[in-house]
Amino acid sequence: MAEKIIDPWGSELVSDYTKIVKDFGLEVFDSKLFPNPNRLMRRGVVFAGRDLKQIADAIKSKKRYYVLSGLMPSAEKVHFGNKMVIENIRYFQDHGADTYVLVADLESAATRGISLEEARKRALDFHIPAYIALGLDPKKTIFYFQSENLKVTHLAYEFAKKITLSEFEAVYGKADPSKIMASMTQAGDMLFPQLDERMPGIIPVGIDQDPHIRIARDIIRRTKTKYNFFLLSSMYHKFTPSLDGSLKMSKSKPEGNIELPEDIKSACNKLKRALTGGRDTVEEQKKKGGQPEKCMIFELYKQHLIEDDKELQKIYDDCKSGKLLCGEDKEYACRKMKEFMEKLEKGIEKARKQVDKLAFVK
Amino acid sequence: MAEKIIDPWGSELVSDYTKIVKDFGLEVFDSKLFPNPNRLMRRGVVFAGRDLKQIADAIKSKKRYYVLSGLMPSAEKVHFGNKMVIENIRYFQDHGADTYVLVADLESAATRGISLEEARKRALDFHIPAYIALGLDPKKTIFYFQSENLKVTHLAYEFAKKITLSEFEAVYGKADPSKIMASMTQAGDMLFPQLDERMPGIIPVGIDQDPHIRIARDIIRRTKTKYNFFLLSSMYHKFTPSLDGSLKMSKSKPEGNIELPEDIKSACNKLKRALTGGRDTVEEQKKKGGQPEKCMIFELYKQHLIEDDKELQKIYDDCKSGKLLCGEDKEYACRKMKEFMEKLEKGIEKARKQVDKLAFVK
């Protein structure tokens, strides 16, 4: 069973998304299920989910439902994975969802040893502004700190009785006290919106976070008599690959990793060294064409840098035909990255000034 | 190492207190260390502790220190073990300690599945009144519910990072998510009084609760840079034996167990069937004398029913000499138990009316 375990606190690679779907019993994501799917949904970056139909139905019939995500204030920067989560949250925000974004300060205290004071400072100064700059609509978002939400911690303690250590280890690979407390608290986060009104909810995450979802769904089944929570829905996006071609950008491989925000010179230098689908020589590439499906630059376009499907298609075709060479393409990627980073940095500056006005619930 | 493990959630027996002192590296309790030792201290029922001198010094030099204990609202009744804890708390209350008594509602939710609402109701209706009836001075006590004390839960999450699963299992024998959360929360309880002012604190408990103390002391050592907490002191009392002679009264053996309060007829019936140090025949007993050191009735006198040392000594001598026979002695024990239960029940009724006026801190 060990091969089936994904560690949400690690940075393992998932080399075969098809296998993941099968092993974890996920639904293959079908963008036709949702109205006006966003870029990530349209392009198969969102690739799987659980109980998606109840969310699609809620959107269709304008029934109440919620979307929720957390931010870890222990991180120094945000990353492209966060960006995808935020874009998916924004999709549901735009389609009627009650929206919750929590600062996982108790989790970062438990698993990273960050004090609550430090976590609060970082979240207000950087993470929340960055989330807003990346697309979160602050006016339609309910924010809270785990440490101030008694409903969440109370659920966490109650849930702890519902999971054995062996079950925890079967899902997470290994257990330690801090992971257990973090996991129970996440389950509390994901379910507390239903304390006031029973309703469907969706958690958009990277596939590495699925263990949290599975534990929460087990807990839902085991607290049916008392709470009768709606079974949580989830939606999984693929990782943004490291520029060297390994499957997930990670701080442990700084040369393949672009942080948000990052100095554009540094980012462009990394782009220039990125793995592409180029051939050994210019002549060969002009003759045979490039291989965009193997190119990390193209993956960045697809996931993040190019919104217009037609533009993306043109780049694909020009690469395939040998018309667009890698050097030129990397120059273009650098320009697109520059636009993106500048917009992000300005957005963070602007959002920082709004943080005082946000409504934090307790 | 397994033999060294005592499970605070189980009801194992400790057959050799001397061995326990050695195995766990405890200090043998010396009643001369403390001014006007109470009955339990004088009679060796309190048998061990950790870092007792810093508490004795605080009493002597009138420095600030604290005593703390919790109550588990999942229990239907209280028991003689609780009574000993309360008597020891009262001793420190009378000797200048800041006194904290907490309702372990998060722990009872985590380990027993009792809802917070139910826990609150039980604590106010029964456990707190019973604690007051057993001797706790409510005017000198700071009460709180774990679920309302954010400082405690915040410490619990922070502490989780300081203990590994293996260490937890080495101390507790086995781990599960609810025990882990309960243990971290107890460490939070025991240490939060030092957030405002660093000072010594003592936890009077049954020896079965020592794992919680050890984990908390490990955490203190590992959070030295940040908090520099005083190392916790603890004080251990022996168990009140089951009336059948096994070492600890337990609900799992109802015939040997007297609850507080319990219907006096039921209690006396149990006393009449109690194991004594009597001989096979009246003649033999008159000739050889009884064996009070083997008698559960005498142990009850010593621990709970007879305050006056001279009276206790007289019973011991009369038994030893063969003058006092078991039947007569059991009648007397029943009368003493009746006095005690009546006083307890009246005390609970009276204290119930005071509960509204207690100051619960948050």
Interface residues (C-beta under 8 A of the other chain):
Chain A: L106 E107 A109 A110 T111 R112 G113 S115 L116 S147 E148 L150 T153 H154 A156 Y157 E158 A160 K161 I163 T164 L165 F168 K174 A175 D176 P177 S178 I180 M181 M184 T185 K226
Chain B: L106 E107 A109 A110 T111 R112 G113 S115 L116 S147 E148 L150 T153 H154 A156 Y157 E158 A160 K161 I163 T164 L165 F168 K174 A175 D176 P177 S178 I180 M181 M184 T185 K226
